[in-house]
Amino acid sequence: MKTRIFVAGHNGMVGSAIVRQLMKRDNVEVITRSRQELNLLDQAAVNAFFATANIDQVYLAAAKVGGIHANNTYPADFIYENLMMECNIIHAAHQHDVQHLLFLGSSCIYPKLATQPMKENALLTDTLEATNEPYAIAKIAGIKLCESYNRQHGRDYRSVMPTNLYGENDNFHPENSHVIPALMRRFHEAKLNGDAEVVVWGTGKPMREFLHVDDMAAASVHVMELDAKTYQANTEPMLSHINVGTGVDCTIREMAETMAKVVGYEGKLVFDSSKPDGTPRKLMDVSRLAALGWRYRIGLEQGLASTYQWFLDNQDNFRQ
């Protein structure tokens, strides 16, 4: 009998990558629901879905996400929608006896000035980055929901914290997207228009770690499929999340220069220091994941090149 796996958020960048990973397996039946078919903010609807769908496992990849501008502009939306989705799905999974669930968080759960690279035990040790605090608090709540259902009800609900992700099915909105898709679109349009320069937000000095979404999906499935003894030996009851990243970072300037090369933009890069930089550095300590037998495969330039090709093939679908 095939394992019935519900991927919440299957149309998003991470969820769609997880679906692609799972579809490679013959013993899996992937269950999805579009936003029109199932409103994850509606507790009664989510509960009714779990009551009839006979789900064996859940990948909770559904989330409201965005870059600095979106987080600053819509803080209430970010905390409310993420909290509601997490609560509805995790609680319904428990109520309908789903033993295995994987929650996908974010590296923004860690303090703004956390010691680098950031270890899992940095959680809740200091102040969060102000620009995305509502989103980060929602993600921290998701981790603690999983831990609490494990402690009280004996569930096996796990959490993975990805670093900055990019890749196929990303959001390329000119204002509300993350740095890689925002810059990719900006460089592409500048190349087409023959613009002499491209403006990049901030000083270009902050350090960031980037992980291709296909690597993230592979890591998620790897963590989900670990036997309980192995997983628990590498986590703690009150610290059950696992960092997912490359363990390698670069400056925003270096990333932008690589992006320009990949896109073929030959103009000048201008850094607007009046715009916020965000956290000075965000590098994950991925030693726990390495001990569990997983390491990234897709380098930054390779990943940007494949993402740009996907952008070119699909740009007509997301013109704003």
Buried (B, 14 or more C-beta within 10 A) or exposed (E): EEBBBBBBBBBBBBBBBBBBBBEEBEEBBBBBBEEEEBBBBEBEBBBEBBEEBEBBBBBBBBBBBBBBBBBBEBBEBBBBBBBBBBBBBBBBBBEBEBBBBBBBBBBBBBBBEBEBBBBBEBBEEEEBBBBBBBBBBBBBBBBBBBBBBBEEEEBBBBBBBBBBBBBBBBBBBEEBBBBBBBBBBBBBBBBEEEBEEBEBBBBBEBBBBBBBBBBBBBBBBBBBEBEEEEBBEBBEEEBBBBBBBBBBBBBBBBBBBBBBBBBEBEBEBEBEEEBBBBBEBBBBBBBBBEEBEBEBEBEBEEBBBBBBEBBEEEEEEBEE
